[in-house]
Amino acid sequence: MVIPSGPETILRLLWENGYEAYCVGGCVRDSLLGMEPHDWDICTSALPEETEGVFHHLRVVETGLKHGTVTVMLQGQPYEITTFRRDGDYSDHRRPETVDFVKNLREDLARRDFTINAMAASPDGTVIDLFDGQEDLNRGIIRCVGDPDRRFQEDALRILRAMRFASQLGFTVEEQTAEAMVRNRQLLSCVSGERLLSELTKLLTGKGAKEILGQFTPVMTAVIPEIEACVGFRQYSPYHNMDVWQHTLEALGKSQPEPMIRWALLLHDLGKPQCFTRDEHGTGHFYGHPHRSEEIARKLFRRLHPSGRMRDTVCTLVSHHDDDRPATEKNARRLVGTFGPELMTLLMEVRRCDILAHQDTPKTRMRYENHLKMSSLIRQAIEESRCCKISDLEISGEDVLALGIPGGPRVGQLLHQLLDEVLEERCPNQRQALLVRLRELCAER
């Protein structure tokens, strides 16, 4: 493999000063897959203070001396350099209580999570592969280094990391590793919400997300218990030939790999089991389930701690995923005015995938045709930047007050009425025309 000049310089300086040094982990894996590495991590036989001595002429940040890591800045790029180490006990199933620095590369690689992440590369690009990581890469396999139970009991987040790598790379999980993931899934309760959110988001946006979520449903119900009620929940509907969880996976699998969209589809029907009723014909109904699903999503996000923007966006998508309106110009422009162009675009993708995951019936086909027409009208409204909301009107509340209308609800009512007339093209969005119509409305009042 070819090592770029930056990390190659770091390696060469360490070797010239009498220390072993290798690129290690994800950068080696990604290079062998023909992908551009995000970071170039380096492991070395040098102790942290020895590493600092080698790079005394550069800026060095003591990132994590306790774990043997310093960061060297070279040509504006950070490079983490970590001493070969052997981890101590993991009492919290997350981080080792202690680490022992060692001089042996094998011991350092043996503590790593998966074979595809346990490869190193010397300065000339020679790959050191002691655990058959290259073979697993070629076969498309995620496999633990050593005993999988031990690996997951050391760090429970590795369970989700295995799912994430399988999803992103389109790999399968080796049988013993997969069994250990399910067996140790309850240990994920020891992991912080922020770390769970990060791994879940990467997993959800992978190309194999649908298949991995389906294979490891028991793991997902351990991380998000709210999913459990959906698994196997029969819908008794002529529009659904799948249970709620299967429908969720089907919808997710049809979507763009965009984080907000994937999260919304994962959560959009969580409220269905709580809203289920059957009529006299035995047909199932889920009245109010979008609102209930939103409530469940907000409660879940209090545990996972996403950004406020992510929380509000996903919850809005969940709350409105089942809205159906006739495909008219007025409705399209009003929707753009209500949600804004960005959110409306996301919402239409969520609705598209939800509809496509329904059973193929004449009504489903009608819904989808209406959706396609509405999507076209929404794109047109966005592209033309036409009047879609009150703030787009060429007059404002001050103009209403100037006619002697007292402040209060009446001001908003008049502006809403004007917006309706503009949307229906009964009045142009021009200041003079709007003022004339406003005077007429006030006179009618």
N, C-alpha and C positions, 0 to 999 in steps of 0.2 A: 504494500500500500504506500501511497505518497503522503508524506507529512509536510504541511506547509512550513514556510520559513520561520514563522513565529515560534511554534512549539518545537521545531527542530533546533532552533537556537538555544532554547531553554534546556533541552536534553543534552545538547553538545557541551554546554558550559558545565553541567553537572558531571558528565563523564570526564571532561578535561580536568576537573578538580578531584577525581578519584571516587566518584559515587556512581552507582547504577541509577538509571532513570529511564522510564518508559511512558509513552502515552497509554492510557488505560480506559477501559469501560466503554461508554456510549460512543465516544469518538471513533474507536476502533470498529465497533459494530456498524455504525452508520457508514464509515468509509468502505467497508467490505460490501455493504449493500448498495454502494454507488450513490449514497445520499450525502448532503453537505452537513457535517457535524455542527451543532450549535455551540459547543464548548470543547476545548481540548484540555482534559484533565491529565495530570502527570503524577506518577508515583515514583518514589525514590528511596534509596537506602540511606540518604542523608537525614539526620535529625533536623527538626525545625530550625534550631539555631545555626546549624551548619548550612542549611539552605539559605538562610538570611545572609550568612557570610559570603556565599558564592555570589549573591545578587546584591551586594552592598551598594553597588553603583546605580541600582535601579530602585524605584519605589516599591517597598514591600509592605503588605498589610497583614498583620497577625490575625488571620481570619478565624482560626480555631486551633490554637496551640495545644489545647487539651487533647485534641484528636489528631494532632500532628500536621495541621494544614496551615500553610501560609499562601498568600496570593501575591504573585509578582506581576507588576505592570510593565509590559513591553510594547512599545509603539502604540500606546493607548489601549491595548487589549489586556484583560486580566487572565492570568493562568494560575489555577489552583494547583499547588504542589503539596502532596501528602506523603509523609513517611510510610514505608511498608509497615503494616500493623496487624496485630491479631486482636480481635475484639474479646472483651470479657463478658460477664453475664448480662443478659437483657431482662431485668426484673420487671420493666414496664412494657415489654413487648414492642418497644419503639427504638430505644437507643441503648448502646452498651454503657454500663456503669463505669467501666474502665477500658483502656486500650493499652496493649503492650507493643512497643516498637520492636520490629524484627528486621533482620538483614536479608530475609529470604523472600523472593518474589512469589514463590508458590504459596506460602502462608497467606500473603496478602490477597492473592486471587481466590484462594479457597474460602475466604469469608464472604465473598460476594454473592448476590442473589441468584442470577441465572447464568447459564453457560455462555449465552451470547453477550453478556456484560462482563465476563471474566477473562477477557483476552487483553493482551498488552502488545505494544509495538516498539521496537528499538529505533534509534535515530535513522537508520537506513531503511526503515519501513518493514523490517522482518517481523512477522506476527508470532508472538509466543502464545500458544493455545494449548493449555494443559488439561482442559476439560471438554474437549471436542466441541467448542463453540462454533467453529466454522462449519462443521458437519450439521449442527442443529440449524444454523442459518440457511444452509443449502436445502435442508429438509423442511424448513418453515416450522420449527419446533421451539416452544418455550419450555425449558427444563431447568429445575433447580440445580445448583451446585451442591453435590452431596445429598444429605438427608433432607427432603422437602419439609417434613414436620419441624425439624430444627430450624430451618431457614425462616419459616413463617412464625414460629414461636419467638424467634429473635426479634423480628420486625413484622408485625401484622400487616402493615401497609403493603408489604410485598405481595399479598394476595391480590389487591387491586392493581398493583403494578403488573403482575402477570396478565391479568385481564386486559389492562391498557395496552401492553405491548402486543398481545395477540390481536386486539382490535385494530390498532394502528398499522401493524405490519401484515395483517391478514394471515397470521400464523395460527396453529393449533397448539393446545397445551398438552404436554406429555401426560400419560395416564396417571402415573404415581403423583406427579405434581398437582394435577387436577383434583385427585382424591384428597390430597392433603389440604388444598385450598378450601374445599367444602368442609372438611373435618375441623379445621381451625378457624372457621369464619367468625365465630363469636368473639375472637380476640380483636376484631376490628373496632369493638366498643372502646378499646384503649387509645384509639387514634383520634387526634383533634379534628373538629369539623372542617377547619380550613384545609388540612391535608387531604381529607376525604373528598372535599369539593374539587380540589385541583386534579386528583387522579380520576375522579368520576367524569369530569369535563373532558379530559383527554380521551378517556375510554369512549364516551358518548360520541365524540366527533371522529372516531376511527372508522375506517371503511368496513370493518367487521363487527361493528357495535351490535347489530341485531342478533347475529349468531352467538356472540359471546355472552350477551345478556340472557339469551335464552338458555344457553348451556349452563350458566352459573346463576340461575335464578335463586337458589338457596343463599348464595353470597349476597345478592342484591337485597333480599328480604332481611338479611342481617344488618346491612348498612342502612337501608330505608325500609323499616318495618311496615310503613304504610302500603307498600306494594303487595304484601302478603295476602290481603283480602281480595286482591284482583286476580290472583293466580287461581285458575280453575273456576272463576266465577262466570257461570253460564248466563247469557244475556236474554235468552228466550225472545229473540227479535228476528223478524224476517229480513232485517238489514244487517244482521251480524251472524256469521257462521263460526266465529271464534269467541273464546272467553275474553274477559277484559284485558288480561295481561298479554295474550296472543295478539289481540287487536292493537295494543300499545306498541308491541315490537314490530308489527307489520307497518304501522304508520311511521315509526321512527326509521325503519329501513328504507322508506321511500323518499326521505327528506334530504335536503342539502346538509353537508356536515358543518353546520353553523351552530355554535354553542347554545344561543338563546332558543333556536328552533328545536334542537335536540332535547334540551331540558324541558321545554314546554310540552313536547310530545310524550316524553317519559311520564310527566305528571298530569297530563290533561284529563285523564279519566279516573284519577284516584278516588274521587268522590262517588263514583257510580255504585259501589256496593252499599253505601249508606243511603242512597236515594232510590233504591230499587223497589218497584211495585209491579204487580201483575194485574191486568184487567180481567174481566169476566171471560175473555177468550183465551186467557193464559199468556197473552203477549206481555213481554217485559217493557217497562218504561223507567226512565231515569230523570224525572223532572227535577230541574234545579241543580243537576250534577256539575255544570261548569263553575257555579259559584262555590259549591262545596269543595270542589277540587282546588279552587284558588285558596280557600281557607286552609286546607291541608298543606298546600305548597308553601304558604307563608309560615306555617308552624314548622315545617321541615327546614326552611331556610334559616330560621332562628337557631337551628343546631349547626348548620353548615357555614353560616356567616359569609354569604356572597356580598359583593358590592351592592349598594342601594340601587344602582342602575340595573344590575342584573336581576335582582329580586323583583323590582317593580315591572321590568319588561316581561320576564317570564310569567309572573302572576297575571299580568294583563292579557297575555296571549292565552293562558289557561282559561281565564274567566270568559273570554269572548270567542273561544275556538269553535263554538257550535252556533254562532249567530248566522242566520240566513236572511238575506234581504234580496228582493228582486233586483236584477242587474239593470239599473237605470243610471243615467248621468247624474241625476240629483243625488241618489244614494251614494254613488261612488265619490262624488265631491264632498258630500257630508262626512263620509267615513274618513277621507283624507284630512278633512278639517278637524275631526274629533281626535284621531290618533296620530296624525302627522305622517309624512311620507315614509320615514324609516320603519316605524312600528307597523304601519299598515302593510308594508311589503312583507315583513316577517309574518304578520298575522295571516296573510293570504297563502303563504307557503304552509303554515301549520294547518289551515283549513283544507288545502289541496291534499295533503298527506292523510289527514283524518278521513276525508271522503273516499280516497282511493283504497283505504284499509277496510271499508265496508263491503258487504257482500254485493256482488254485481246484480242489481235489480233495475227495473225501469225507473223507479224513483231515484235510486242512486245515480243513474246516468243523467237524469234531469238535473239533479243537484250539481253534478260535476259540470254540465254544460253551462248552467247558470254561473257557476264559480268561474269558469274560463272567460265568460263574457264580462263578469264583474271585474276580473283581474285586468282585462284589456282596458276597461273604462277607467279603472284606478290608475293604471300606467299613463293613460292619456291625460287624466287630471293632473297628475304629478308633473308630467313633461310640459304641459301648457301653463303650469303655475297659475291656474285660474282661481277665482275666489272660492274658498272652501270653508272658511270660518269667519267669525265676526271681526277678528282683527284684520282680515283681508279687505273688509269693506272700506270704501273711500270716504266714509264718514265715521264718526266715533260718538261715544256717549256725550262728549262735550257739545256736539251739534244738537243732540236731543235736548240737553239741559238749556241750551240757548233759545229754544222755542218755548221755554217756560214750563217744561215738564219737570215736576219735582223729582229729586233724586230718589231712587228706590227701585223695586222690581219692575216698574213700568218702563224704565229706560232699557233694561235688558230685553223685555218682551218686544219692544218696538224694533230693536236691533235684530232680534231673532226673526221677526216677521220680514224685515227687509232682506235678511240673508236667504230666507226661504224663497222670496220672489226672485232674487238674483240666481239662486240655484235652479229655479224653474224657468229662468230666462224670461220672466215677465217684466223685469226691470234691469237695465244694464248697470254694471258696477262702475258708474260714473258719478262724481260728486254732485253735480247739478241735478241729474235725474233722481238721485237718491234723496236729495233735499226736498225736491218737489213731492216725491212719493211720501216722504216722512211727514210733510205738512198735511197731505191728504189723509194719512192715517190718524194724525192728531185731530183733524177736523171731524173725521168719522167718529172718533171717540167722544 
